[in-house]
Structure formats: C-alpha cells, structure tokens
C-alpha cells in the first residue's frame, strides 16, 4: 500500500492546482481552443492529474523516483 505523505511544497501545490484548473478549462469546458477532440481530452486529463496532485500534496512521480520537494511538513 502506498503511503501518501506530502512530498510537494505549498508553493508548488498552488501552482499545480492553478495549472490543473486552467488545463481542465481548456480541455473540457472551452474546447474551441483545442480543435482535436483526443488532444483536448488528454489536456483535460492532465489537468485533473495536476489538480489532484496539488490538492493532495503528493506527486506519484516524486514517489517513484524517491525524491521530495517538501520540507517535511
């Protein structure tokens, strides 16, 4: 079982959340900005991943590479 200890600093969490919201908007809400439906869906899903990572404070890639950007919060 994966332990979800925070491995992202608060500033990075905020940036990831904002970028995630922007990508969700571009991928799912305002699809006129991205004409290709598949690419639009992928952009939206990448936004969901970023938003989730930002809200949880845990990055799966950091976990896999055993790195951390957190200062132990």
C-alpha positions as CSV (number, residue, x, y, z in Angstrom):
1,X,0.0,0.0,0.0
2,X,1.3,3.5,-0.9
3,X,1.6,5.9,1.9
4,X,0.5,9.4,0.8
5,X,2.9,11.6,2.8
6,X,3.2,15.1,1.4
7,X,6.2,15.5,-1.0
8,X,5.4,18.8,-2.6
9,X,6.0,22.3,-1.2
10,X,3.0,24.6,-0.6
11,X,4.0,27.0,-3.4
12,X,4.3,24.1,-5.9
13,X,0.9,22.8,-4.7
14,X,-0.7,26.1,-5.5
15,X,0.9,26.3,-8.9
16,X,-0.1,22.8,-9.8
17,X,-3.6,23.5,-8.7
18,X,-3.9,26.6,-10.8
19,X,-2.3,25.0,-13.9
20,X,-4.7,22.0,-13.4
21,X,-7.7,24.2,-13.3
22,X,-6.6,26.0,-16.4
23,X,-6.0,22.8,-18.3
24,X,-9.3,21.4,-17.2
25,X,-11.0,24.5,-18.5
26,X,-9.1,24.3,-21.9
27,X,-9.6,20.5,-22.2
28,X,-13.2,20.1,-21.1
29,X,-15.0,23.4,-21.0
30,X,-13.7,25.7,-23.8
31,X,-12.9,23.0,-26.4
32,X,-12.8,25.6,-29.2
33,X,-9.2,26.4,-28.1
34,X,-8.1,22.9,-29.0
35,X,-9.7,21.6,-32.2
36,X,-8.6,18.0,-31.9
37,X,-11.0,16.0,-29.6
38,X,-8.4,13.5,-28.4
39,X,-5.8,16.1,-27.6
40,X,-8.4,18.2,-25.8
41,X,-9.3,15.2,-23.7
42,X,-5.7,14.4,-22.9
43,X,-5.1,18.1,-21.9
44,X,-8.2,17.9,-19.6
45,X,-7.0,14.7,-18.0
46,X,-3.5,16.1,-17.5
47,X,-5.3,19.0,-15.7
48,X,-7.2,16.6,-13.5
49,X,-3.9,14.9,-12.6
50,X,-2.2,18.2,-11.7
51,X,-5.2,19.4,-9.7
52,X,-5.4,16.2,-7.8
53,X,-1.6,16.2,-7.1
54,X,-1.8,19.8,-6.0
55,X,-4.8,19.2,-3.6
56,X,-3.3,16.1,-2.1
57,X,0.3,17.5,-1.9
58,X,1.6,14.2,-3.2
59,X,3.2,13.6,-6.6
60,X,3.4,10.0,-7.8
61,X,6.4,10.7,-9.9
62,X,8.3,12.1,-6.9
63,X,7.3,8.9,-5.0
64,X,8.5,6.6,-7.8
65,X,11.9,8.4,-8.0
66,X,12.1,8.7,-4.2
67,X,12.6,12.5,-4.4
68,X,10.8,15.2,-2.5
69,X,10.3,18.9,-2.9
70,X,8.7,19.1,0.6
71,X,10.5,20.5,3.6
72,X,8.9,17.8,5.9
73,X,5.5,19.4,6.5
